Amino acid sequence: MSTGHSEINEFHWLMDMVQTIDVGLMVLDRDYRVRLWNGFMENHSGQSAAYVIGNKLFELFPDLPEGWFRRKAESVFMLESRAFTTWEQRPYLLRFKNYRPITGTADFMYQNITLIPLVSPDGSINHVGVILYDVTDIAIGKLALEAANAGLARLSRTDRLTELNNRGYWEECLKAEFARVQRSKHPSTLIMFDIDHFKKVNDTYGHQAGDEVIRVTSRTLRGSIRTTDIAGRYGGEEFTVILVDTNADQGLYLAERIRKKIEAQTVTFEQLEIRFTISLGIAQANPQMADHTQWIQGADMALYQAKHGGRNQAVVFHPEKTD
């Protein structure tokens, strides 16, 4: 009697642990009917064990990706070994609300999942145990760290005043684009431009007004290019943009569009109205260029011609016309 009584106590303690442990536990048979549903699962799903047990998991949770979960479970039945999935592979198995106060910004509970083969008395595997771990704190912490690192990386390559790529990062992009053009032989065009008589703007209206002129120029540039194009602030009032898969004639068309937009607008700063123009140089990469610096030199030479030709114009670099 004492032995039987002890076994009953052990079974009672075991079931009490199953029901109160702070992880989700469920058991499924080969038809994916629920055979065990512990307290954690009840509390977070809002569905009682009495209601769930005997029903198919996919009917209870139609949003559960059936094909994916079946493949996972069948490998456990067939190979008689455990299977795992982490929140990074799939954020959750069953969409439970997140009730943790520290990570309250998460809309759902991030979960790690372990599937375990359960051996019957005859040695067969007819059930699989599913353990569901709440890893929301870990997931949110890692995601926040990744976001912070991404933000720092973005800040390290962004010019604060214009929100364009800074010169260092932009020039790395130019090097990579030049190498790509050399391999692929696809066209690529570089535009360099600056604000005409910018010193006069600063001297007349002040440096803060000059900063606003630079910001407006940046916004106009960003609103004129494609997502594949790479714009940057080269320095001071000078701007650059790499036009991927674009020839010089297409680059000239864009340059003229930007020039006309700038010419047509008025910058208002502290009740002051400022009008200004830009000059642009356009250079298409060509096989005669040894490296990306010669590409910059070509665009810079065209910009020089635009300046000395009267400003407020765009000029295309023609290598055959240079000495």
N, C-alpha and C positions, 0 to 999 in steps of 0.2 A: 504494500500500500504506500509506504513512504517513497519508494522509487517512482511509482505512478504519480503520486502527488507532486513530487519534484519535477517530473516531466511536464505535468500540467502547468506548474508555475513557470517553468522555463518557456513554454509555448506562449503563455499569457504575457510574459515580459517581452518576448520576441515580437508578438503582435502589437504590443504597446509601443515599442520602439519604431516599428514599421509605420504606425499611424502618426507618431509625433515627431519623427525625425524631420529636419529642415531641408529635405530634398524630396523631389517627386519620385514616386515609385508606382509603376503599373506593370501588370503581367498581361501578355497577349497570347492567345493560342494561334494555331496555324491559319485560322479563318479571320484573324485580327479582331477577335472579340475580346473585350476587356474582362479579365478574370480577377485582377486586383487593382484597387484604386485607393491610394492612401490619403491621409488627411491633408497633406500638402497639395495634392492634386484637387481635392475637394475645395479647399480654401481659395485656390487661385483660379480654378476653372468656373467655380460657382455651380458645379454639378455634383450631386451626391453620389456616393458609391452605389447606393441602392438603385439609382437611376441609370448609372453608367454600365455596371457589371452585366454582362450578357449581350451588350450591344456592340456593333462593329465600330472600331475607332474612326473610320473614314466617314461613317454616317453621323457620328457625334461631332466631328470636326471636319466639315467639308472643305475648309481652306487648307487643310494639311495636304502637301503634295504627295499624292498616293504613290505615283510611280517611283519617286525618289525613295520614299520610306520603305516600300516593298523591296526594292533592290538591297537596301541596307539590311533589312530583317532576313531576307532570304539567304544572304551570305552567312548570317549567324546560324540559321537552321542547317544549311548545307555544310559549312566548314566547321561547325561546332566551336566557334571561337568568337571572341568579343569584337564589336565594331564601335567606332567612336565618330562623333562629329562635334566640332567646336563652333562657337558663335561667329568666328571669322569665316567659316565655310558657309554657315547658314545661321542667321541671327537667332532663330528659335525653332523649336519643333511645334509647339502649340502656343498660339499667341495669348499670353497672359499679361494682364496689366502690371505695371511696375508700381509698387507701393512703398519703395524705399525712399525715405526723406532726403537723403544725401544726393541720390541720383534721380530726383523727382523730375528732371527734365526729359528723361527717357519715356517714350510712349508705351514701351512694352518691356517685358523681362527678357534680357539676353540669357541664352541657355547653352550649356554644354550637355551633350547626350552620350550615354553609354548604353549599348545593347548587349545583354548577357544571355547565352544559351542556358536554359534550365533543364536539368536532367531528370527525367521521370524515374520511378523505381525500377522499371524494366530497362533502363539505360538509353531510352530513346529521347530525342529532343523534340518535344511537341509544344513547348512554350518558350517565349523570349521575355526576359525582364528588361524593362526600360527605366534607367535612372536619369532623372532630369535635375541638373544643378543650376541654381540661380547665380549667374556670374555677371549681373548687371554692373556692380561696382567696378569689377575688373575691366569690363568692356568700355564703360563710360570713361574710366581713367585713361585707358589706352587711346581711345578715340580723341579725348581732349588733348593728350600729349601729341598725338599725330597732327591734330589741327593747329596746335601751338607751334610745332616745328614747321608745318607748312606755311603758317603766317610769318614766322621769322625768315624762312627762305624767301617768301614773296617780298618782305620788307628789304631784304639784303640785295634784291635785284631791281627795286623800284625807286624811281626818283620821286621824292616826297612832294615837290611842288606840282609836278605835272601828272603824276600817277602813271607815267610811261616807264618803260624799261630804262634803267640807268645806263650810262655809257659802257661800263665794264661788262654787264650782262649782255647788252645789245651787241657789243663787238664779238663776244663769244658766239652769239647766234649768227652773226655775219660770217665768221670763220667756218662754222658748220654748214651754212648755206653755200658758201663758195666751194667747199669740198663736195657737196652734193651736186652742184652744177657741173663741176669737173668730171664727175662720174657719169651722171645721167645725160649730160648735154642739153638739158632742158633750160629754157630761158629764165633769167631772174634779173630783176632790175632794182637798183638802189636810187632812192631820192634823198637828197640833202637840201634843206632849205633853212633860211633864217629870216628874222623880222627886219624889215628895212628901217634904217635910221632908229634903231632901238635905243641908242644912247640919248638921242633927242627926246624920246618918250620918257626915259628916266629923269633927264635934266628938267623937262618941262612939267611933268606931272608927279614925279617922285618915284622912289623904288617900289613902294607898295603897289602903285598903279602899274608899274612895269611888271610886277609879279602877276597881277590880274591879267594883263595882256598875254603873258606866257601861258597862264592857265586856260584862257579862252582859246588860244592857238592849239593847245593840247587837246581840248575837248573837240574842236573842229576836226583835228587830225583823226582822233579815235572814232568819230562819227562818220568818217569818210572811207575807211579802209575795211577790208575783209578780216574775218577772224584768223585767217591763215597768214596775213601780213604781220610784220614785226616792226613796231614803231618804238622809237626811243628818243630821249633827250641827249644830244651829243655833247652839249655844253653851253652854258649861258642861254642865248636866245636861238640856238641852232638845234634843229630837229632832223631826224632821219627815219626812213621807213624802208624795209626790205619787202619787195613785192615778189612773192614766190610764184613761179610758173607764169611770168609776165615779161613781155618784151618791152623795148624802149618806147615804141609808139603807144602801147597801152599805158605805160608809166607816164608818158607825157599827158595823156588824156586825164589820168587821175590827178596829176600835178596841177593841171589847169582848173580842174574842178575845185581842188583845195584852195588855189589862189583866188578864184572868183568868190568863193564863200567868205574868205578872210576879207577881201576888198569890200564886200557888200555889208559887212556887219559893223556895228558900233559897240565898243566896250564902254559900259557905264561904271564909273568908280567914284563914289562919294560925290555924286552930282556932276562929275566931269564926264564928258563924252569924248572918247578917244577913237580915232580912225587910224588904221595902219595897213600896210601891205607886206607881202613876203616875196622873196626871190628864191627860185628853185633850180637845182641842178639834177639831171637824170643821167644815169649811166647803167647800161646793160653789161653784165659780166661777159667777158669774151676770152677765148683760148690764149690770147697774147698776154693776159694778166698772170703774173707769177704767183700772186697771193692776194689775200683780201685787202691788204693796204693799198694796192694799186687800183682796186675797185673803188675804194674811198677817194683816192686821188682823182680818178676820173670824174666822179660826181662833184668833187670839190672844184675841179677846173671848170665844169659846166656852171656851177653856182657863181664862180668868179666872173664868168662871161655874162651871166644874167645881171650881176651887180653893175658891171661896167657898161652894160648895154642899156642902162636906164632904169633898172630895178623893176619890181612888180611884173616879172615875167619868168617863164620856165624855159630852160635851154637843155638840149640833149647833147651829151658828150659823144664826139666822133673821133675815135683814136687816129684815124688817117689824116685828120686836120691838125694834129699836134706835131711839134718838132721832136 
